[in-house]
Amino acid sequence: MDDLTADWDDAHHHRYAKTLRALVSKCIAGEVPESAVANQLRNMPRLNALDHPLVRHFDASFALDQRSESRESISGLSAPHWWKQKTSRWRGAATDHSAVGPSTVWLCAAGVRRQGDTDDFYAAFMRDVTRSGPQPWLPTDEDLLAGKVDDKILALDAWKLQIHCSALALLAEALQSPGETYTVEFPAPSRGSLKAPIGQLSMGIESVDVDGTELGEVFLVASILNRKQIKAVDVAVQIARAALQSNAEVWHSTTYTGESYAFSALIDPIARAHSEELARSGTLPAESVPGGLRIGLHAHYARKHGLVDAQVEGSSVLSLCGYWFVPTADHMDLETCGECSQRHDQMGVV
């Protein structure tokens, strides 16, 4: 984004890109962890959706339904080949050559064509590439790290959606046959081929009487199949529970063994409706998205170590009072847990 110095339709997007560049450089230098880069990527638009005319043109020209025949190549350059990117006064060069990775495309160069300028961007670009080779124009280590972290985010989001749908699909089956148990295994997050399962979710429904009203109670058992992936299993369990009942404080939990955990809660009517829609149409309602367990009625204190990573990854942390919760930024209006406050005052800032 260093070449795109003007014409941003949203100035915030330019600042997002500059902040990301600075964080990635610090990450390369070992000054900040990858989770800091991931946090910035999650709090800004996708890189291909930044609000600049050349970025929008680039995104449209390489859309899935766009044929390569409609693009214009820069003649005289190969290994890698380059595609022209033209919009308004901006000119750019992009490549989807194997030099930048399989199934990958990069917008690598950009420049402004000013009125009265006699030097052609593409003639100058071809001279530079011919003289110095393509390497100065290909993605840098910083670019590749940002892309790698972004790929991890995409894989994690797709995996979270898979867990969310699996939990609702199990609920739909269990609602059809109360008393029966249904099971599904799940892999670790990955952009590659399917991996061996790392965990298992089992679900059953029982009817319970609450003040004379018959309600459904869901019983969820999570089993660890690969202890090296215990953190990912924990995240999956949080997502599955949130799909069924997002309020963490209404769940009851019991440790079965060292490898399995059991949870129970009354079924959220919204979750029931989402599961029935998934079973009926094969699609989720637009409002049904993967999420973490809500903190509930109280905000809790937790130690700083690992807190940022937990917020990014959606995993749970242990509060000072002993309660496990998934930290979120939306807790300012909640009453603070009294036991946590007391221990926080005794220990000082944690």
Buried (B, 14 or more C-beta within 10 A) or exposed (E): BEEBEEBBEEEEBBEBBEEBBEBBBBBBEEEBBBBBBBBBBBEBBEBBEBBBBBBBBBBEBBEEEEEEEEBEEBEEBEEBEBBBBBBEBBBBBBBBBEBBBEEBBBBBBBBBEEEEEEEEBBEEBBEBBEEEEBEEBBBBEBBBBBBEBBEBBBBBBEBBBBBBBBBBBBBBBBBEEEEEBBEBEBBBBEEEEEEEBBBBBBBBBEEEEEEEEEEBBBBBBBBBBBEEBEBBBBBBBBBBBBBBBBBBEBBEBEEEEEBBBBBBBBBBEEBBEBBBBBBEEEEBEEEBEBBBBBBBEBBBBBEEEBEBBBBBBBBBBEBBBEBBBBBBEEBEEBEEBEBBBEBBEEEEEE
